[in-house]
């Protein structure tokens, strides 16, 4: 995760995200940089437009709470349905008990 944060820091500072710069950032942050991981990250970010990814990520974060708000509503409606089913079962049992009292 530190490698990604370092790349984002370099990008936001307007610096080129390359192995040398990323290694400097990680070293200054107290992270022992692994050369293989540096190469892997830098090569995978070469074709990525970081600004567009960040913009899309921000819009995804805004959309997520809307979906998250629906989950409690669904849970509440399921609870209400169960309560209604229990009420119906109880009223049926009461009716049957009343009928059985007629026949002793």
Rosetta constraint file for C-alpha pairs under 8 A:
AtomPair CA 1 CA 5 HARMONIC 6.34 0.50
AtomPair CA 2 CA 6 HARMONIC 5.99 0.50
AtomPair CA 2 CA 26 HARMONIC 7.32 0.50
AtomPair CA 2 CA 31 HARMONIC 7.85 0.50
AtomPair CA 3 CA 7 HARMONIC 6.23 0.50
AtomPair CA 3 CA 22 HARMONIC 7.50 0.50
AtomPair CA 3 CA 26 HARMONIC 7.23 0.50
AtomPair CA 3 CA 38 HARMONIC 7.40 0.50
AtomPair CA 3 CA 41 HARMONIC 7.59 0.50
AtomPair CA 4 CA 8 HARMONIC 6.18 0.50
AtomPair CA 4 CA 41 HARMONIC 7.91 0.50
AtomPair CA 5 CA 9 HARMONIC 6.07 0.50
AtomPair CA 6 CA 10 HARMONIC 6.21 0.50
AtomPair CA 6 CA 22 HARMONIC 6.10 0.50
AtomPair CA 6 CA 25 HARMONIC 6.15 0.50
AtomPair CA 6 CA 26 HARMONIC 6.48 0.50
AtomPair CA 7 CA 11 HARMONIC 6.15 0.50
AtomPair CA 7 CA 17 HARMONIC 5.92 0.50
AtomPair CA 7 CA 22 HARMONIC 6.35 0.50
AtomPair CA 8 CA 12 HARMONIC 6.07 0.50
AtomPair CA 9 CA 13 HARMONIC 6.15 0.50
AtomPair CA 10 CA 14 HARMONIC 6.30 0.50
AtomPair CA 10 CA 15 HARMONIC 5.09 0.50
AtomPair CA 10 CA 16 HARMONIC 6.66 0.50
AtomPair CA 10 CA 17 HARMONIC 6.03 0.50
AtomPair CA 10 CA 21 HARMONIC 7.62 0.50
AtomPair CA 10 CA 22 HARMONIC 7.35 0.50
AtomPair CA 11 CA 15 HARMONIC 5.68 0.50
AtomPair CA 11 CA 16 HARMONIC 6.74 0.50
AtomPair CA 11 CA 17 HARMONIC 6.51 0.50
AtomPair CA 11 CA 50 HARMONIC 7.79 0.50
AtomPair CA 15 CA 21 HARMONIC 7.97 0.50
AtomPair CA 16 CA 21 HARMONIC 7.31 0.50
AtomPair CA 17 CA 21 HARMONIC 6.47 0.50
AtomPair CA 17 CA 22 HARMONIC 6.45 0.50
AtomPair CA 17 CA 42 HARMONIC 6.81 0.50
AtomPair CA 18 CA 22 HARMONIC 6.03 0.50
AtomPair CA 18 CA 42 HARMONIC 5.87 0.50
AtomPair CA 19 CA 23 HARMONIC 5.93 0.50
AtomPair CA 19 CA 38 HARMONIC 5.77 0.50
AtomPair CA 19 CA 39 HARMONIC 6.38 0.50
AtomPair CA 19 CA 42 HARMONIC 6.38 0.50
AtomPair CA 20 CA 24 HARMONIC 6.31 0.50
AtomPair CA 21 CA 25 HARMONIC 6.33 0.50
AtomPair CA 22 CA 26 HARMONIC 6.19 0.50
AtomPair CA 22 CA 38 HARMONIC 7.38 0.50
AtomPair CA 23 CA 27 HARMONIC 5.96 0.50
AtomPair CA 23 CA 33 HARMONIC 5.99 0.50
AtomPair CA 23 CA 38 HARMONIC 7.35 0.50
AtomPair CA 24 CA 28 HARMONIC 6.09 0.50
AtomPair CA 25 CA 29 HARMONIC 6.22 0.50
AtomPair CA 26 CA 30 HARMONIC 6.36 0.50
AtomPair CA 26 CA 31 HARMONIC 5.11 0.50
AtomPair CA 26 CA 32 HARMONIC 6.98 0.50
AtomPair CA 26 CA 33 HARMONIC 6.27 0.50
AtomPair CA 27 CA 31 HARMONIC 5.24 0.50
AtomPair CA 27 CA 32 HARMONIC 6.10 0.50
AtomPair CA 27 CA 33 HARMONIC 6.64 0.50
AtomPair CA 33 CA 37 HARMONIC 7.82 0.50
AtomPair CA 33 CA 38 HARMONIC 7.24 0.50
AtomPair CA 34 CA 38 HARMONIC 6.22 0.50
AtomPair CA 35 CA 39 HARMONIC 6.16 0.50
AtomPair CA 36 CA 40 HARMONIC 6.13 0.50
AtomPair CA 37 CA 41 HARMONIC 6.07 0.50
AtomPair CA 38 CA 42 HARMONIC 6.06 0.50
AtomPair CA 39 CA 43 HARMONIC 5.94 0.50
AtomPair CA 40 CA 44 HARMONIC 6.14 0.50
AtomPair CA 41 CA 45 HARMONIC 6.12 0.50
AtomPair CA 42 CA 46 HARMONIC 6.29 0.50
AtomPair CA 44 CA 48 HARMONIC 7.48 0.50
AtomPair CA 45 CA 49 HARMONIC 7.95 0.50
AtomPair CA 48 CA 53 HARMONIC 7.83 0.50
AtomPair CA 49 CA 53 HARMONIC 6.47 0.50
AtomPair CA 50 CA 54 HARMONIC 6.11 0.50
AtomPair CA 51 CA 55 HARMONIC 6.17 0.50
AtomPair CA 52 CA 56 HARMONIC 6.16 0.50
AtomPair CA 53 CA 57 HARMONIC 6.01 0.50
AtomPair CA 54 CA 58 HARMONIC 6.11 0.50
AtomPair CA 55 CA 59 HARMONIC 6.46 0.50
AtomPair CA 56 CA 60 HARMONIC 6.17 0.50
AtomPair CA 57 CA 61 HARMONIC 6.18 0.50
AtomPair CA 58 CA 62 HARMONIC 6.41 0.50
AtomPair CA 59 CA 63 HARMONIC 6.29 0.50
AtomPair CA 60 CA 64 HARMONIC 6.14 0.50
AtomPair CA 61 CA 65 HARMONIC 7.35 0.50
AtomPair CA 62 CA 66 HARMONIC 7.69 0.50
AtomPair CA 63 CA 67 HARMONIC 7.02 0.50
AtomPair CA 64 CA 68 HARMONIC 6.22 0.50
AtomPair CA 65 CA 69 HARMONIC 6.03 0.50
AtomPair CA 66 CA 70 HARMONIC 6.89 0.50
AtomPair CA 67 CA 71 HARMONIC 7.06 0.50
AtomPair CA 68 CA 72 HARMONIC 7.70 0.50
AtomPair CA 69 CA 73 HARMONIC 7.08 0.50
AtomPair CA 70 CA 74 HARMONIC 6.32 0.50
AtomPair CA 71 CA 75 HARMONIC 6.32 0.50
AtomPair CA 72 CA 76 HARMONIC 6.07 0.50
AtomPair CA 73 CA 77 HARMONIC 6.16 0.50
AtomPair CA 74 CA 78 HARMONIC 6.22 0.50
AtomPair CA 75 CA 79 HARMONIC 6.29 0.50
AtomPair CA 76 CA 80 HARMONIC 6.19 0.50
AtomPair CA 77 CA 81 HARMONIC 6.14 0.50
AtomPair CA 78 CA 82 HARMONIC 6.24 0.50
AtomPair CA 79 CA 83 HARMONIC 6.23 0.50
AtomPair CA 80 CA 84 HARMONIC 6.19 0.50
AtomPair CA 81 CA 85 HARMONIC 6.17 0.50
AtomPair CA 82 CA 86 HARMONIC 6.19 0.50
AtomPair CA 83 CA 87 HARMONIC 6.22 0.50
AtomPair CA 84 CA 88 HARMONIC 6.21 0.50
AtomPair CA 85 CA 89 HARMONIC 6.17 0.50
AtomPair CA 86 CA 90 HARMONIC 6.04 0.50
AtomPair CA 87 CA 91 HARMONIC 6.14 0.50
AtomPair CA 88 CA 92 HARMONIC 6.21 0.50
AtomPair CA 89 CA 93 HARMONIC 6.21 0.50
AtomPair CA 90 CA 94 HARMONIC 6.19 0.50
AtomPair CA 91 CA 95 HARMONIC 6.18 0.50
AtomPair CA 92 CA 96 HARMONIC 6.22 0.50
AtomPair CA 93 CA 97 HARMONIC 6.07 0.50
AtomPair CA 94 CA 98 HARMONIC 6.17 0.50
AtomPair CA 95 CA 99 HARMONIC 6.31 0.50
AtomPair CA 96 CA 100 HARMONIC 6.17 0.50
AtomPair CA 97 CA 101 HARMONIC 6.37 0.50
AtomPair CA 98 CA 102 HARMONIC 6.84 0.50
AtomPair CA 99 CA 103 HARMONIC 7.04 0.50
AtomPair CA 100 CA 104 HARMONIC 6.35 0.50
